[in-house]
Amino acid sequence: MQKNDNELDMPALNQQEGTITNIDKRVVTINAALSYEGYALNDLANAMDIKKVYTVDYTSFLPLNRGFKAIKFDDLSNEFTVLGEDSRGYLLNLDKDEYPLTIDERLDEVDSIGEFNGTVIYRCNPVLQFNAFTNKTKQLPKESLLIGSVQFSKIAKISDGDNVELKFGEKSITKMFKIDTSLKGTIGLLSTFDNDISTKGVFLPYRFEKVNIMSAGQLNE
């Protein structure tokens, strides 16, 4: 596999082959659906002189004292029964006193959210896109727009079709604004999977952020 020195992210689940332990404490297999041209966990292990050809070669060496079993990856089942029962992999062999199967479902009190007055943009998943991978497809339509309600356009003093500059603190991006008459209330939307912008470090810790908006006409004044 060719390595990309600029690739900083770890592979997604559909780019890996190996096992995961799910919320039911069941060890299940995952298989790669897409290639990954970057460094994976096995590369890190090899760099520390732990030599295995594939990540799945570690499956049978998972720690027994943590409830895992010495079963090779290729020997793990990956199916449901005709009755819908999960027979994938195996359940961790855990001490029920130390690792109870039930959890404490009491919830902590939610912190109060500060006021967001002014023009607020909400980051949302587009209707026809499910993740960053589907956003790269040519088959599904996509537009890199700022979408807002009629009320939002009035508050922000922008019109349908305007090219606008959005300022998030020290960051700024330019988008075409499109009115969506189905939206109600003062709301503006940016796509989560927009390849033209990076929302990392902007929409934290929530999915909405206060912005300053200027139309092309205002920028030229």
PyMOL commands that set and color helices and strands:
alter all, ss='L'
color gray80, all
select helices_A, chain A and resi 13-15+41-47+55-61+64-66+73-75+134-136+150-156+216-220
alter helices_A, ss='H'
color red, helices_A
select strands_A, chain A and resi 18-21+26-30+90-91+120-124+145-148+163-168+171-179+188-191+208-210+212-215
alter strands_A, ss='S'
color yellow, strands_A
deselect
rebuild
show_as cartoon
